Amino acid sequence: TGFLGKALVEKLLRSCPQIDTIYLLLRNKKGLTSEERLKDLISSNKLFELIREKNPDVLQKLKLIPGDILEEGLGMSNDDRVELQRRCHIVFHSAACVRFDQKLKDAVNLNTVGTDRVLQLAETMEKLEVFVHLSTAYCRCELDVLEEKLYPAVHDPRKVMDICEWMDDDLLKYLEPELIKSEPNTYAYTKA
């Protein structure tokens, strides 16, 4: 339901009538439950105004999956996991924290570990056809042209995730400038 996510959901609902269900992984945020956030998104967000006016029934295709990419197993219930494993054909992953000044440990947990958790779930989906990772052009700053391809990471992402898990905050803060020197900030580094 972030900037890109909600635009994608609106476009899919408006333009792809053959879609049966769109599952949305939503966490509790800013004192609102995931249920309240979904209700707010579809009932008052200006982006969904045309759908509310012309085809409000299509909003019934949205199914909430309460969860959080920061939690093991995405924080979702077993029933929701099984439903996704059995029914999901396409995964769009666009969750990220776009704060450029975030501590490395937090940025890695959200942007790298979170993505790994979504990939782990996708690997178990029986009908998966496509995994789309919406990322950013704000990495690989040394390149004049950023192509739509996979670039090798400066450091092994698994090793970066490991050190962020076991290393204490003070030591990680000391090493951070050297670790991320290929990029201008922790956001770009963790997305790269």
matplotlib code that plots the C-alpha trace (Angstrom):
import matplotlib.pyplot as plt

x = [0.0, 3.0, 3.5, 4.0, 1.9, -1.3, -1.0, -0.3, -3.3, -5.6, -4.4, -4.8, -8.4, -9.3, -7.6, -7.5, -11.1, -9.9, -8.1, -9.9, -8.1, -5.4, -3.8, -2.4, 0.1, -0.5, 1.0, -0.4, 1.0, 0.7, -2.0, -4.1, -4.7, -4.2, -7.9, -8.4, -5.5, -7.2, -10.6, -9.0, -7.2, -10.3, -12.8, -11.1, -7.9, -8.4, -6.6, -9.5, -12.2, -12.9, -13.2, -15.6, -17.7, -17.8, -17.2, -17.1, -17.8, -14.3, -12.9, -14.2, -11.3, -8.9, -8.1, -6.2, -3.3, -2.3, 1.4, 4.8, 7.9, 10.0, 8.7, 9.7, 7.3, 6.1, 4.0, 1.1, -1.2, -0.7, -4.2, -3.2, 0.2, -1.5, -4.0, -1.2, 0.8, -2.2, -3.7, -1.1, 0.1, 2.0, 3.9, 4.6, 7.0, 7.5, 7.8, 10.8, 11.9, 13.0, 14.7, 18.2, 19.5, 18.4, 20.9, 22.4, 20.9, 17.4, 17.7, 19.1, 16.3, 13.6, 15.0, 17.2, 15.9, 12.3, 12.8, 14.4, 11.4, 9.0, 11.2, 11.1, 7.3, 7.2, 9.4, 6.6, 3.8, 2.4, 1.1, 3.7, 4.4, 6.0, 7.8, 8.1, 10.5, 9.8, 13.0, 14.8, 17.1, 18.8, 21.6, 24.6, 25.3, 28.6, 26.8, 25.7, 23.0, 21.2, 19.8, 16.9, 19.1, 20.5, 23.8, 26.1, 26.1, 29.3, 29.1, 27.4, 23.8, 23.7, 26.9, 25.6, 22.3, 24.4, 26.6, 23.7, 22.1, 25.0, 27.1, 26.5, 25.2, 28.4, 30.7, 28.3, 28.0, 31.8, 32.0, 29.0, 30.9, 33.3, 30.6, 28.3, 31.0, 29.9, 26.6, 25.6, 23.5, 22.1, 18.9, 20.8, 23.3, 20.5, 18.6, 21.7]
y = [0.0, 2.3, 4.8, 2.2, -0.6, 1.2, 2.5, -1.0, -2.4, 0.3, -0.4, -4.1, -3.7, -1.3, -3.0, -6.7, -8.0, -11.6, -11.3, -13.3, -12.2, -9.7, -10.5, -7.6, -8.2, -5.4, -4.7, -2.7, 0.8, 4.2, 2.9, 1.4, -2.3, -3.9, -4.1, -0.4, 0.4, -1.6, 0.0, 3.4, 2.7, 1.6, 4.0, 7.3, 7.2, 9.5, 7.0, 4.6, 7.2, 6.1, 2.5, 3.4, 5.4, 3.1, -0.5, -0.7, -4.4, -5.0, -3.9, -7.2, -8.9, -7.4, -9.9, -8.8, -10.9, -9.5, -9.7, -8.0, -8.6, -7.8, -11.0, -14.6, -16.2, -12.8, -12.8, -14.4, -17.1, -20.7, -20.6, -17.5, -19.1, -22.2, -20.2, -18.3, -21.5, -23.1, -20.1, -17.4, -17.1, -13.8, -12.0, -8.3, -7.3, -3.6, -3.3, -1.2, 1.6, 4.6, 6.5, 7.2, 7.8, 4.5, 2.5, -0.4, -3.1, -1.7, -1.1, -4.7, -6.2, -4.4, -4.2, -7.3, -9.8, -8.8, -9.5, -12.9, -13.8, -13.0, -15.0, -18.0, -17.9, -17.6, -20.7, -22.7, -21.5, -24.3, -22.2, -19.4, -18.1, -14.7, -13.0, -9.2, -7.3, -3.6, -1.9, 1.3, 3.1, 4.7, 2.2, 1.4, 5.2, 4.6, 3.6, 6.1, 3.8, 1.3, -1.5, -3.7, -6.7, -8.3, -6.7, -8.6, -7.4, -5.7, -8.0, -11.4, -10.5, -13.6, -12.6, -9.0, -10.3, -12.6, -9.8, -7.5, -10.3, -11.1, -7.9, -5.4, -2.0, 0.0, -2.2, -2.3, 1.5, 1.7, -0.6, 0.9, 3.6, 1.1, -1.5, 0.9, 3.0, 1.7, 3.5, 6.9, 5.6, 2.5, 2.5, 2.3, -0.3, -2.6, -2.3, -3.0]
z = [0.0, -0.4, -3.2, -5.9, -4.4, -4.2, -7.8, -8.9, -7.1, -8.5, -12.0, -11.7, -10.3, -13.1, -16.0, -15.4, -14.8, -15.1, -11.7, -9.1, -5.9, -5.0, -1.7, 0.3, 3.1, 5.5, 8.9, 11.8, 11.5, 13.2, 15.6, 12.9, 12.5, 9.1, 8.7, 9.3, 6.9, 4.1, 4.8, 4.7, 1.5, -0.4, 1.1, 1.3, -0.9, -3.9, -6.1, -5.8, -6.5, -10.1, -9.0, -6.1, -8.6, -11.6, -10.3, -6.5, -6.5, -7.8, -4.4, -3.1, -4.9, -2.3, 0.4, 3.5, 4.7, 8.1, 8.4, 8.4, 6.3, 9.5, 11.2, 10.7, 8.3, 7.3, 10.5, 8.7, 9.9, 8.8, 7.0, 5.0, 4.1, 2.9, 0.8, -0.8, -1.5, -3.2, -5.1, -5.9, -9.5, -9.4, -6.6, -6.7, -4.0, -3.4, 0.3, 1.4, 3.6, 1.5, 4.4, 3.3, 6.8, 8.3, 10.4, 8.3, 10.5, 10.1, 6.4, 5.9, 7.9, 5.9, 2.4, 2.3, 4.9, 4.2, 0.5, 1.3, 3.4, 0.5, -1.8, 0.6, 0.6, -3.2, -3.6, -1.9, -4.1, -6.2, -9.1, -9.1, -12.6, -12.0, -9.2, -9.7, -7.4, -7.7, -6.6, -7.3, -9.7, -6.7, -6.6, -8.7, -8.8, -10.5, -13.7, -16.3, -17.5, -15.3, -17.3, -16.3, -15.2, -12.1, -11.1, -8.7, -5.1, -3.8, -0.8, -0.4, 0.8, 3.0, 4.8, 5.2, 6.7, 9.0, 10.4, 10.9, 13.0, 15.3, 15.4, 18.1, 17.1, 18.0, 15.9, 13.0, 13.2, 13.0, 10.0, 8.2, 6.2, 4.8, 4.0, 2.1, 0.4, -3.0, -2.5, -1.1, 1.8, 3.5, 1.4, -1.9, -0.5, 0.8, -2.5, -4.5]

ax = plt.figure().add_subplot(projection="3d")
ax.plot(x, y, z, "-o")
ax.set_aspect("equal")
plt.show()
